[in-house]
Amino acid sequence: MPNDMVPLQEKARFIRRNILEMIVAANKGHIGGAFSCVDILTALYYAPVLRYDPCCASWPQRDRFILSKGHSCEALYVVLADLGFFPKEELSRYQKGGLLAGHPDRRVPGIEADTGSLGHGLGLACGIALRAKMDVQSYLTVALMGDGECCEGSVWEAAMFAAYRKLGRLVGIVDANGVCSTDLLSDCAAVEPLVDKWRAFGWEVVEANGHDIAQLVALLGGFRDRDVNAKPVMVIARTVKGKGVSFMEGSPSWHHGVPKGKQVDEARKELGDTLLIV
């Protein structure tokens, strides 16, 4: 691992630890999918790949990020709080009547769209990217989806639209952890081969290790200067559900599962002691 990536690896570990505490305190959440996308968010927000301003969340020149897999909002909430978009104290009030609900909400600074009804995020991103193209704006539009979400027909309607409109500054990322809400995807849905399918729909497709932050930074950072009339680009990021805590990794039970007792102790031991939550 390059030396300059060590701080980003530590940041990813820090994010996972805070996700754990949020979900344990609330006794609900989606820890497996939140953990699997942490390294992707780390590359996007801390390298940083995305342009943003925590002091002005509505800055017109910001890049637009849509968390289409909205059930994994805990990961994005920790990132936004850490960057100063809203007070970190809100993390301890997650799903307890505070600012942070169980899915992204535009009332939260740094959240671009209400999401959580799977299959809608890419369509929203298409509309945002089309407006940028029509208004001759340079910002990127990035949509992060799950591979289980790719079972939704609306994803493929949006895929056709984006290719037809040549939305060259639209970047899709599939958090391909191989697990949906109840089962391994290979045992319940034929979403693969994702690379071939997205190419068949007219997208430029790149496959990546979704936990290799150096690879993600190099790849995602290269999309800034894409021709506005190029094909939209899709990154198939191969990940592990529950990444970071050994007993969670790859198990469908941790889509909705909340660790208890000795499980919490073991997860804390593996993730370290750095906390943002107060």
C-alpha positions as CSV (number, residue, x, y, z in Angstrom):
1,M,0.0,0.0,0.0
2,P,1.5,3.4,-1.0
3,N,2.4,5.5,2.1
4,D,0.1,8.3,1.0
5,M,-2.8,5.9,1.2
6,V,-2.3,5.0,4.9
7,P,-4.2,8.0,6.2
8,L,-7.1,7.1,3.9
9,Q,-7.1,3.5,5.1
10,E,-7.2,4.8,8.7
11,K,-10.0,7.1,7.8
12,A,-12.0,4.2,6.4
13,R,-11.5,2.3,9.6
14,F,-12.6,5.3,11.6
15,I,-15.8,5.6,9.5
16,R,-16.7,1.9,10.1
17,R,-16.2,2.3,13.8
18,N,-18.6,5.2,14.0
19,I,-21.1,3.4,11.8
20,L,-21.0,0.5,14.3
21,E,-21.7,2.8,17.2
22,M,-24.6,4.5,15.4
23,I,-26.3,1.2,14.6
24,V,-25.7,-0.3,18.0
25,A,-27.1,2.8,19.8
26,A,-30.2,2.9,17.5
27,N,-30.6,-0.9,17.5
28,K,-31.3,-0.7,13.8
29,G,-29.7,0.0,10.5
30,H,-27.9,-1.6,7.6
31,I,-24.4,-2.3,8.7
32,G,-23.3,-4.8,6.0
33,G,-24.0,-2.5,3.1
34,A,-22.7,0.5,4.9
35,F,-19.4,-1.2,5.6
36,S,-19.0,-2.4,2.0
37,C,-19.2,1.1,0.5
38,V,-16.9,2.9,3.0
39,D,-13.7,2.7,0.9
40,I,-15.6,4.1,-2.1
41,L,-16.8,7.0,-0.1
42,T,-13.4,7.5,1.4
43,A,-11.9,7.9,-2.1
44,L,-14.7,10.2,-3.2
45,Y,-14.7,12.6,-0.2
46,Y,-11.2,12.4,1.3
47,A,-8.8,12.1,-1.7
48,P,-10.8,14.1,-2.6
49,V,-12.3,13.2,-5.9
50,L,-15.5,15.2,-5.4
51,R,-15.7,19.0,-5.3
52,Y,-17.7,20.3,-2.3
53,D,-17.8,23.0,0.4
54,P,-19.1,22.0,3.8
55,C,-19.7,25.7,4.6
56,C,-21.9,26.0,1.6
57,A,-23.6,22.7,0.8
58,S,-25.5,24.3,-2.1
59,W,-22.4,25.7,-3.7
60,P,-23.4,25.8,-7.4
61,Q,-20.1,24.3,-8.7
62,R,-20.1,21.4,-6.4
63,D,-20.2,17.8,-7.7
64,R,-23.5,16.0,-7.2
65,F,-23.4,12.7,-5.3
66,I,-26.5,10.5,-5.1
67,L,-26.5,7.6,-2.7
68,S,-29.0,5.5,-4.5
69,K,-28.5,2.6,-2.1
70,G,-30.0,4.8,0.5
71,H,-30.2,2.2,3.2
72,S,-26.4,2.5,3.6
73,C,-26.8,6.1,4.7
74,E,-24.9,5.6,8.0
75,A,-21.7,5.6,6.0
76,L,-22.5,8.9,4.3
77,Y,-23.7,10.5,7.5
78,V,-20.4,9.8,9.3
79,V,-18.5,11.2,6.3
80,L,-20.6,14.4,6.2
81,A,-20.4,15.0,9.9
82,D,-16.6,14.4,9.9
83,L,-16.2,17.0,7.2
84,G,-18.3,19.5,9.0
85,F,-21.6,19.6,7.0
86,F,-23.5,19.3,10.2
87,P,-22.7,18.9,13.9
88,K,-21.2,15.6,14.8
89,E,-23.6,15.3,17.8
90,E,-26.3,14.4,15.3
91,L,-24.7,11.0,14.8
92,S,-25.6,10.0,18.4
93,R,-29.3,10.9,17.6
94,Y,-29.5,8.7,14.5
95,Q,-33.1,7.5,14.2
96,K,-34.0,9.0,17.5
97,G,-35.9,12.1,16.4
98,G,-32.9,14.1,15.3
99,L,-31.7,15.2,11.9
100,L,-30.7,11.8,10.7
101,A,-33.3,9.3,9.6
102,G,-32.9,5.8,8.3
103,H,-32.6,6.9,4.7
104,P,-31.0,10.1,3.1
105,D,-33.1,13.2,3.3
106,R,-32.5,16.6,1.6
107,R,-32.9,18.4,4.9
108,V,-29.5,17.0,5.8
109,P,-26.7,19.3,4.5
110,G,-24.7,17.5,1.9
111,I,-27.5,15.2,0.8
112,E,-28.6,15.8,-2.7
113,A,-31.7,13.7,-2.9
114,D,-34.1,11.6,-0.9
115,T,-33.3,8.0,-1.7
116,G,-34.0,4.5,-0.4
117,S,-36.6,3.3,-2.8
118,L,-34.1,1.2,-4.8
119,G,-33.7,1.8,-8.5
120,H,-34.5,5.5,-8.4
121,G,-31.0,7.1,-7.8
122,L,-29.6,6.5,-11.2
123,G,-32.6,8.2,-12.8
124,L,-32.2,11.2,-10.6
125,A,-28.5,11.3,-11.4
126,C,-29.4,11.2,-15.2
127,G,-31.6,14.3,-14.8
128,I,-29.0,16.2,-12.9
129,A,-26.3,15.3,-15.4
130,L,-28.5,16.3,-18.3
131,R,-29.2,19.7,-16.7
132,A,-25.4,20.2,-16.2
133,K,-24.9,19.4,-19.9
134,M,-27.6,21.7,-21.1
135,D,-26.4,24.5,-18.9
136,V,-22.8,24.0,-19.9
137,Q,-21.7,23.3,-16.3
138,S,-18.6,21.3,-15.5
139,Y,-19.6,19.4,-12.3
140,L,-19.6,15.6,-12.1
141,T,-22.7,13.7,-11.2
142,V,-21.9,10.4,-9.3
143,A,-24.5,7.8,-8.4
144,L,-23.6,4.9,-6.0
145,M,-25.9,1.8,-6.3
146,G,-25.9,-1.7,-5.0
147,D,-25.7,-4.8,-7.2
148,G,-29.0,-6.1,-5.7
149,E,-30.5,-2.8,-6.8
150,C,-29.6,-3.7,-10.4
151,C,-32.5,-6.1,-10.3
152,E,-34.8,-3.1,-10.6
153,G,-36.1,-2.3,-14.1
154,S,-35.9,1.4,-13.6
155,V,-32.1,1.1,-13.4
156,W,-32.0,-0.2,-16.9
157,E,-34.4,2.5,-18.2
158,A,-32.0,5.1,-16.8
159,A,-29.1,3.3,-18.3
160,M,-30.6,3.5,-21.8
161,F,-31.5,7.2,-21.3
162,A,-27.9,8.1,-20.2
163,A,-26.3,6.4,-23.1
164,Y,-28.7,7.9,-25.6
165,R,-28.1,11.4,-24.2
166,K,-24.3,10.9,-24.1
167,L,-24.0,12.0,-20.5
168,G,-20.2,11.9,-20.4
169,R,-20.0,13.5,-17.0
170,L,-22.2,11.0,-15.3
171,V,-20.4,8.4,-13.3
172,G,-22.2,5.3,-11.9
173,I,-20.7,3.1,-9.3
174,V,-22.1,-0.4,-8.4
175,D,-21.1,-1.5,-4.9
176,A,-21.0,-5.1,-6.0
177,N,-20.8,-7.1,-2.7
178,G,-22.8,-10.1,-4.1
179,V,-25.4,-10.0,-1.4
180,C,-29.0,-8.6,-1.4
181,S,-31.3,-8.1,1.6
182,T,-31.9,-11.8,2.2
183,D,-29.5,-14.0,0.2
184,L,-26.4,-14.3,-2.0
185,L,-27.3,-12.7,-5.3
186,S,-25.9,-15.7,-7.1
187,D,-28.6,-17.8,-5.5
188,C,-31.6,-15.6,-6.2
189,A,-31.0,-13.2,-9.1
190,A,-29.1,-13.3,-12.4
191,V,-27.6,-9.8,-12.2
192,E,-24.2,-10.9,-13.5
193,P,-22.3,-10.5,-15.8
194,L,-22.7,-6.8,-14.8
195,V,-19.7,-5.6,-16.8
196,D,-21.1,-7.1,-20.0
197,K,-24.6,-5.8,-19.3
198,W,-23.6,-2.2,-18.7
199,R,-21.5,-2.3,-21.9
200,A,-24.4,-3.7,-23.8
201,F,-26.4,-0.7,-22.7
202,G,-23.9,1.7,-24.2
203,W,-21.7,2.6,-21.1
204,E,-18.0,2.7,-20.7
205,V,-17.3,0.1,-18.0
206,V,-14.4,-0.3,-15.6
207,E,-14.1,-3.1,-13.0
208,A,-12.2,-2.3,-9.8
209,N,-11.4,-3.6,-6.3
210,G,-13.9,-1.6,-4.2
211,H,-11.6,-1.8,-1.1
212,D,-8.4,-0.7,-2.9
213,I,-8.5,3.0,-2.1
214,A,-5.4,3.8,-4.2
215,Q,-7.0,2.1,-7.2
216,L,-10.3,3.9,-6.6
217,V,-8.6,7.3,-6.2
218,A,-6.6,6.9,-9.4
219,L,-9.6,5.7,-11.3
220,L,-12.3,8.1,-10.1
221,G,-10.0,11.1,-10.2
222,G,-9.4,10.5,-13.9
223,F,-13.1,11.2,-14.7
224,R,-12.9,14.9,-14.0
225,D,-11.9,15.9,-17.6
226,R,-14.2,13.5,-19.5
227,D,-15.7,14.8,-22.7
228,V,-19.2,16.0,-22.0
229,N,-20.5,14.0,-25.0
230,A,-18.7,10.8,-24.2
231,K,-20.4,7.6,-23.0
232,P,-21.5,7.6,-19.4
233,V,-19.1,5.6,-17.3
234,M,-19.9,2.8,-14.8
235,V,-17.5,1.4,-12.2
236,I,-18.2,-2.1,-11.0
237,A,-16.6,-2.0,-7.6
238,R,-16.1,-5.5,-6.2
239,T,-16.6,-5.4,-2.5
240,V,-17.4,-7.6,0.5
241,K,-20.6,-7.0,2.5
242,G,-19.7,-6.3,6.1
243,K,-16.1,-5.5,5.2
244,G,-13.9,-4.7,8.2
245,V,-15.4,-7.0,10.8
246,S,-14.5,-10.6,10.2
247,F,-17.6,-12.3,11.5
248,M,-19.8,-10.1,9.3
249,E,-18.0,-10.4,6.0
250,G,-20.0,-11.9,3.2
251,S,-23.0,-12.9,5.3
252,P,-26.5,-12.0,4.2
253,S,-27.5,-11.9,7.9
254,W,-25.7,-8.6,8.3
255,H,-27.9,-6.8,5.9
256,H,-30.3,-5.9,8.7
257,G,-28.4,-7.5,11.6
258,V,-27.4,-5.5,14.7
259,P,-24.4,-6.8,16.7
260,K,-25.1,-7.6,20.4
261,G,-23.0,-8.3,23.5
262,K,-19.7,-10.0,22.7
263,Q,-20.2,-9.3,19.0
264,V,-20.0,-5.6,19.7
265,D,-16.9,-6.1,21.7
266,E,-15.3,-8.1,19.0
267,A,-16.3,-5.6,16.3
268,R,-14.8,-2.7,18.4
269,K,-11.6,-4.6,18.8
270,E,-11.2,-5.1,15.1
271,L,-12.1,-1.5,14.2
272,G,-10.1,0.3,16.8
273,D,-10.9,3.1,19.2
274,T,-11.2,6.3,17.2
275,L,-14.6,7.9,17.6
276,L,-16.4,10.9,16.2
277,I,-19.6,10.2,18.1
278,V,-19.9,12.0,21.4
